[in-house]
Amino acid sequence: MSNPIVVEVTRGGLVESRHRGALAVVDTDGAAVATFGDVARPVYPRSAVKALQALPLVESGAAEALDYDPAELALACSSHNGEAVHINAARVMLIKAGLDESALECGAQWPQLEEDRAALHLAGEKPGAIHNNCSGKHAGFLGLARVMGVETRGYVKPDHPVQREIHSVLEAMTGAALGQDVCGIDGCAIPTFAVPLSGLAKAFAAFATGEGLDPGRAEACSTLYEACTSNPYMVAGKGRFCTDVMTAFGDRVFVKTGAEGVFCGAIPELGLGIALKCDDGGTRGAEAMMAGVIRTLLDVDEDQSEVLARFDNSPVTTRRGVVAGHVRTVDGFAELVRG
């Protein structure tokens, strides 16, 4: 199946490039409310499922035992910029577990923002694993391992108890059989499992509403949902889609980006989960798609509309700041979303 063209990039009066994609919007029963493209094809959600990967940390009682606060729980679900506020919180999470950053196995990464990279240069320092955009998630994994009483070393391996717990949660939430045939290695070294968009959307409908879940899991989902939507800066940071959108919408919307053009989200007041993929892996295309979906499904005020327009109808500028074109969803996109 060829996915439809859903985002176009203009320059002058012409369309310069196009993005194809697929979308699944489902309710808590897994029934499709709106779909387009191939939503049955498994895709690697990568970081888009970090909130699901954090469920064992909360559900087991480990987060409470370690006294992780809501901002730290949001960081456990994050793909952060590596700003000071993120680095400091990750270090505190490790300290609470009796560890330091040498325990992290996610690999070193430069911070996202130029000013933070410059600060490291000026201090004569190199980036470490603590600067990795996944360090909050990994600090949570390590905290869970400590409370479980298992070896922390090798916590990224598929057969480690922490990863087995996560695997079990992902299968239960998505309804997908996640065997070795759909398993890869994520950029931060943990297993990543390919899941159909329809299964991902169903998982996030349940995550946002608790419907169909046992009470303990529903409570854990609610705790993480509230942590993320109340602390959106910890989920991403300055200039990022997830932070800007959740700041604008509060607890009405949950969104989380993943690598290679995947986005997951939820709108609890409608009982809906959302999962999409931009075929070419482009962030600009995926962000335009998610902004267009939210605009279509919800009544938005002027401020919220302005935030969404930063990503759907975002300007393409010259080096001198002159607007040369736009990145926007195609005409008829809303009709595609409405089904």
PyMOL commands that set and color helices and strands:
alter all, ss='L'
color gray80, all
select helices_A, chain A and resi 46-53+55-59+62-65+70-76+84-96+101-103+114-122+129-131+135-148+161-174+180-182+197-209+215-230+232-235+241-252+268-270+283-297+302-309+333-338
alter helices_A, ss='H'
color red, helices_A
select strands_A, chain A and resi 5-11+14-27+32-36+42-43+183-185+191-193+195-196+254-257+262-267+272-278+314-317+323-329
alter strands_A, ss='S'
color yellow, strands_A
deselect
rebuild
show_as cartoon
